[in-house]
Amino acid sequence: MSDVASSEDHDFSLRARDNQARLAARLRPHYDFIVCGAGASGSVLARRLAENPAVKVLLLEAGGSDEAEAVLDPALWPTNLGSERDWGFTAEPNPHLNGRQLPLSMGRGLGGGSSINVMVWARGHRSDWDFFASEAGDAAWGYENVLDIYRRIENWQGIPDPQFRGTGGPVWVQPAADPSPIACAMLDAASEIGIPTFEHPNGRMMEGKGGAAISDMLVRDGRRHSLYRAYLRPWLDRPNLTVLTGALVRRVVFEGRRATGVEYIRDGQVTIIGASAEVVLSLGAIQTPKVLMHSGIGDREELGRVGIALRHHLPGVGRNFQDHVSFGCTWDYAAPIAPRNNGSEATLYWKSRPDLDAPDLLFCQVEFPVPSDRTAMRGVPEHGWTMFAGLAQPISRGRLRLQGSDPLAPIAVDANFLSDPGDVTTARACIELCRALGNAQAFRPFVRGEAMPGALKGEALDTYIRDAAVTYWHQSCTAKMGRDDMSVVDGTLKVYGVEGLRVADGSIMPRVTTGNTQAPCAIIGERAAAMIRQSHGL
């Protein structure tokens, strides 16, 4: 960054900070819109609504600032896990994982997951968006329209590809710069075993059977460029957008069946603030259904069990929990190779069976060892790399359960990973493909050998799968969009049975997208904003 640009950014930072301090000190009793959660979807939505200067927007975020080196330095992303920027959720003990409890990290702070994640930009597969459209009964959720949105919002820095990539949008997307030789070796290994490679992973590759490519990431000038930084931060000097950090939303407030505001706690003080137009929950796949349930929206029996008065019976709230599950396979370097960029520069999507129409396996190469709590006991090389690979389309479904009527009480997450035998079958194929890749000729100059799992078969392989399973931190689908009895929101993201309330985050996905969920959550924010503007004539 040039000295002039640096000076301008410093001046903007001061102006934005002073503006937000004034707005926070003079909170209004009512805003037109209250957006709850400044994550990947909420940052997009709040910015798009505030682009109309006549609209007053309040954005409530439980966490704090993103001004931390652990956030802004791409290489330091693992240090955010378990920090104050992580909600620190933990799944219930899972008999299908040999009794293990998995940590389920989720971003808490400006940017949400986009401020603590691996910065990968993965749009999802054509089939994901066409499935969304069929579930919603609205072609605007389909792939062709979503592709148009992606082109509009991207500022693509790779080889020009106007059919698939855009260059004028707020989201700075670039291929991993000067990738590690180990990342290039992964593409060569893919070619060796018959998997096609592509110039980038967000075009033709995700319209068919998959392939391998150097990852796209949200890094600009060597710094994380989160969706908060792309969308929201440039708007913090505006008088009509108030961003209140440290504000934990407890419940939505209603008059009859209409949402009229929210109740939140900040600095130990509980406050109710009004929304004259709409409230939008963008709190993520654990907090959004939790707030819905504490607002009286959910399964009748579930709410009654903990003594919450029912406002509207929606049995799907907190159900349909999905996440990508990984089974790390690790190789020992012949000589140390330092990670570059975010330490995860190559990606691959492929099919576990040739008869499938779309990829059901997700591979992210990680340029250092990533064991689970159990597989670490097998011995981890001091220097090595991991094929962080797993289920792109899991069959297993989990659910969330309240543990009391207090909104501050933790919620129980029964992730239920690998409960469906079909997921174990797919996991076996996943590990087989991992080993074929990692043991290919392309890696021979770089590795001493395979550290784990080795040539396991039968029960020994299944035990490894259950011991190795960890999450990609792509929690989703717990307030799904659709038209059946288990749907929570309709195709316009309005919550069924009430008025003035929508959901816009990864919880609305009918199924988890094929790949990292950050980019799809940006689309959810864009779609929500467009539909809200249309609904209110903005």
C-alpha positions, 0 to 999 in steps of 0.5 A, spaced: 500 500 500 502 506 498 504 512 503 498 516 500 493 510 500 495 508 507 494 516 510 487 516 506 486 509 510 488 512 517 484 518 516 478 514 514 479 510 520 479 516 525 472 518 521 469 512 522 471 511 529 468 518 531 462 517 527 460 510 530 462 513 537 457 518 536 451 514 533 452 509 539 452 514 544 445 517 541 442 510 540 435 511 537 429 508 540 427 505 533 430 504 526 428 502 520 431 495 520 435 491 525 440 486 522 443 481 528 450 479 526 455 482 522 458 476 519 459 474 512 451 475 510 450 480 515 455 485 513 453 484 506 446 485 508 447 491 512 451 495 507 446 494 502 440 496 506 444 502 508 446 504 501 439 508 501 441 514 505 434 515 507 434 508 511 436 507 518 440 501 519 442 498 526 447 492 526 448 488 532 454 484 533 456 480 540 463 480 538 468 486 538 473 489 533 477 485 527 483 490 528 487 484 531 494 481 527 491 474 528 485 476 524 489 481 519 495 476 518 493 470 513 498 466 516 495 467 523 488 464 522 489 458 526 490 462 533 483 465 532 480 458 534 479 458 541 480 465 542 475 471 544 473 471 537 470 464 537 464 462 540 467 456 542 461 451 541 462 444 542 458 438 540 455 433 544 459 426 545 458 422 539 457 415 539 459 415 531 465 418 533 467 413 538 464 418 544 468 424 541 466 431 542 468 436 537 469 443 537 465 447 533 468 454 532 464 460 529 466 467 528 464 472 534 466 479 532 466 484 526 466 479 520 464 473 523 467 467 520 470 471 514 474 474 520 477 468 522 476 463 517 481 460 512 479 466 507 477 461 501 472 463 496 468 457 494 462 459 490 458 452 491 456 447 485 451 449 480 447 443 483 447 446 490 444 453 487 439 449 482 437 445 488 436 451 492 431 454 487 427 448 487 426 448 494 424 455 494 420 455 488 424 461 486 428 460 479 432 467 482 436 462 487 438 458 481 445 457 478 444 462 472 442 468 477 447 467 482 453 466 477 450 473 475 451 476 482 458 473 483 460 476 477 457 483 480 460 483 487 467 480 485 473 484 483 477 478 480 485 479 480 486 472 476 487 471 469 481 474 466 475 470 465 469 474 463 464 468 462 465 467 470 469 472 473 467 480 475 472 485 476 468 491 479 465 489 485 467 490 492 470 483 494 477 482 492 478 475 490 485 473 488 488 466 486 493 464 492 500 468 490 506 464 489 503 458 491 508 453 495 511 447 491 507 442 495 500 446 492 503 445 485 504 438 486 497 437 488 495 439 481 500 435 478 498 429 482 491 430 480 492 430 473 496 423 474 490 419 477 485 422 472 482 428 475 482 435 471 485 441 473 483 448 472 486 455 472 481 457 478 476 453 482 470 458 481 468 457 474 467 451 469 470 446 474 464 447 479 459 446 473 460 438 472 464 433 475 469 437 479 477 438 479 483 441 482 485 448 482 489 453 486 485 456 491 481 463 490 482 467 497 480 473 500 487 476 501 489 483 499 496 486 499 498 480 503 492 482 508 485 478 510 480 482 506 474 479 510 467 480 507 466 485 513 472 489 510 469 489 503 462 491 504 461 494 511 467 498 513 467 502 507 460 505 510 462 506 517 462 513 516 455 514 514 450 517 518 444 512 517 448 506 519 450 504 526 454 498 528 454 496 535 459 491 538 458 487 544 451 487 543 448 480 544 441 479 541 437 475 546 430 475 543 426 478 538 420 482 540 413 482 538 406 485 538 402 480 536 405 476 530 409 482 528 416 483 530 417 490 532 424 489 535 429 486 539 432 485 546 439 485 547 444 485 552 450 490 552 455 491 558 450 487 563 444 492 561 438 489 557 435 493 552 429 493 547 430 497 541 425 497 535 425 496 528 419 499 524 420 495 518 424 488 519 428 485 523 433 480 520 437 474 524 444 473 521 447 470 527 449 463 524 447 456 524 447 456 532 445 462 534 440 464 529 435 458 531 437 459 538 434 466 538 428 464 534 427 459 540 427 464 545 423 468 541 417 463 542 418 460 534 420 453 534 418 446 536 412 446 540 414 440 545 422 443 545 419 450 547 414 447 552 420 442 555 424 448 557 418 453 559 418 458 553 411 460 551 410 458 544 409 464 539 409 459 533 410 452 532 415 451 527 418 444 528 424 445 523 427 450 527 434 447 530 433 441 525 437 439 519 444 441 522 449 440 517 457 441 516 462 438 512 466 433 516 474 431 514 478 425 515 485 428 515 491 424 512 498 426 513 505 426 509 512 427 512 516 432 509 523 430 506 525 437 508 521 442 511 517 447 507 514 453 510 507 454 509 505 460 504 499 465 504 494 462 508 497 455 508 491 452 504 493 453 497 490 448 493 483 445 493 480 439 489 472 436 488 471 429 486 466 424 486 466 418 490 462 414 485 462 415 478 455 415 477 454 421 481 452 427 477 456 432 482 462 432 487 461 429 493 468 429 496 471 436 498 479 436 499 483 442 502 490 441 502 493 444 508 501 445 508 502 443 515 500 437 520 492 437 522 491 431 526 485 430 530 485 429 538 485 422 537 490 421 531 495 425 534 496 419 538 499 415 532 505 420 532 505 426 528 511 428 523 514 435 526 514 437 518 509 435 514 502 436 510 495 434 510 490 432 505 484 435 509 479 431 505 471 429 507 464 429 505 462 435 501 454 432 501 453 429 508 447 425 509 447 425 516 443 430 520 443 433 527 439 438 531 440 443 536 436 443 543 435 448 548 438 447 555 433 452 559 429 458 558 435 463 560 437 466 553 444 466 556 444 459 557 448 454 552 445 450 547 446 443 546 449 441 539 447 434 537 452 434 530 450 427 529 456 426 524 457 419 521 450 417 524 448 415 517 452 409 514 452 412 507 457 417 510 462 412 512 462 408 506 463 415 502 469 416 507 472 410 505 472 412 498 475 419 500 481 416 504 482 411 498 483 417 494 487 421 499 492 416 499 492 415 491 493 423 491 498 423 496 502 417 494 503 419 487 509 421 483 508 428 483 509 428 491 516 424 491 521 430 491 517 433 497 515 427 502 519 422 506 513 418 506 505 417 508 505 418 516 497 416 516 493 413 516 497 408 511 494 401 508 488 400 513 482 396 511 475 394 514 474 395 521 481 398 522 479 403 517 472 405 520 476 406 527 481 411 523 475 414 520 471 415 527 477 417 530 480 422 525 473 426 523 473 433 525 469 439 522 470 444 517 467 449 521 461 450 515 455 449 520 449 450 516 442 448 515 438 449 521 433 454 519 432 451 512 429 455 506 423 451 503 416 449 502 415 443 506 413 442 514 420 442 516 422 449 513 423 455 517 423 460 512 420 461 505 424 463 498 424 470 500 427 468 507 421 470 511 420 466 517 413 462 516 407 464 521 410 471 523 411 478 520 417 483 519 422 477 521 427 474 516 433 470 516 439 471 512 445 466 514 448 459 512 442 457 517 437 458 511 441 453 506 436 447 505 443 443 504 450 445 505 453 447 499 459 444 496 465 447 499 467 453 504 460 456 505 463 464 506 462 465 498 454 462 499 453 466 505 455 473 501 450 471 496 445 470 501 446 477 504 445 480 497 439 476 495 436 478 502 438 485 501 435 485 494 428 482 496 427 487 502 429 493 498 423 490 493 418 489 498 419 496 501 420 500 495 427 502 497 
